[in-house]
Amino acid sequence: MSNGKTKRRQFTREFKAQIVRLVIEEKRPISQVAREHDLLRKSVQDWVQQAKIDAGEGPADALTTSEREELARLRRDFKRVEMERDILKKATAFFAKQTT
């Protein structure tokens, strides 16, 4: 029985780069490339936009791929540190009760 959600497809960086090259270097329309490779037009559009940002051609406030990856890593690390802090708080409260 299905829960109604479809599994999200994953694509390698190499595949995305190849698709972006078709659009940018060969000047092929995004919709045509998406149709030929059974992709969503929005996905191809996003990949092309991100490639332009990575090449320094995007808006000044746009994050490059490496900046996005670093931000995701920092967020994971922060969440882990918060959990560790909460555990230490509980342990401190527990041992404080034990000593009184």
N, C-alpha and C positions, 0 to 999 in steps of 0.2 A: 504494500500500500504506500502511495506517495503522499508526502506532506504538502504538495503543491509548489515546492521550491525546486528550481532547476539548479543543477550544479554549475558553478561558475567556471568557465574554461580558463586555463592558465597558459600564458604564452611566454616563451623565452625572450630574453633581451635581443638575441640575434634575429629571431623572427620579427619582432617589432621593428628593429632597425631595417630589416629588409623591406618591410611594408612601407616604412617612412621614406626609404630611398626611392621606391616606386613613385611616391607622390611628389617628393621634392626634386630629385634629380631627373626623373623621367617626365616630370610635369603631368602626371596622370591624375585625373579627377579622383577625389577621395571616395565618392560614391561608387565609381567603377572598380577601384581597387578593393573596396569592402565587399562588393558583390562577387567579384572573381574569387575571393579567398574566404567567402562565407563568414564575414565579420560584420559587426555592427558599424554603421557609418560613424556613430559617435565615438566608438573606441578608436578607430583609425584617426579621426579628427583630434582626439585627445593625445594620441601618440605623436602626431605631427606637431601639435602645439608644444608638447613637452620637449621634443627634439629641438625645436626652435629656441625654447627657453634655455636648454642646456648649451646651445651654441651662442648664447648671449644676445639673442634676437627677440627676447620676450620683454614684457613689462618689467620695470625696475624692481618691483616688489615680489615678482614671481620666484618661487623656489625651484632650484635645479633638482635633478634626480638625486644627486648625492646629498643635498641639503634635506630633501624629503626623507631619505633613508636615515640620516643622522637624527632628524627630529623624531622619527618613529622609534629609533633606538633609545633616545633620551627619555621619551615618554614611557617606554617599557622599564627602563632603569628607575625612573622616578616612582613608578607604581610599585616596583619591588622594594625600594627604599621605604616607601610609606608603609608597606606591609611589615617590613622588619621593625620599623619604629613602633607600630601598633602592637606587635608581639612583645617588644621590650617594655612598653608601657604596662601591658597586662602582667608580664612577669614581675615587674617592679612592684605593682600593686599586690600581687599574690604574696611575694616574699615580705613585703612590708606588713601584711596581715599576720604572717607566720611568726614574725619576730616580736609582735606586741602581745 
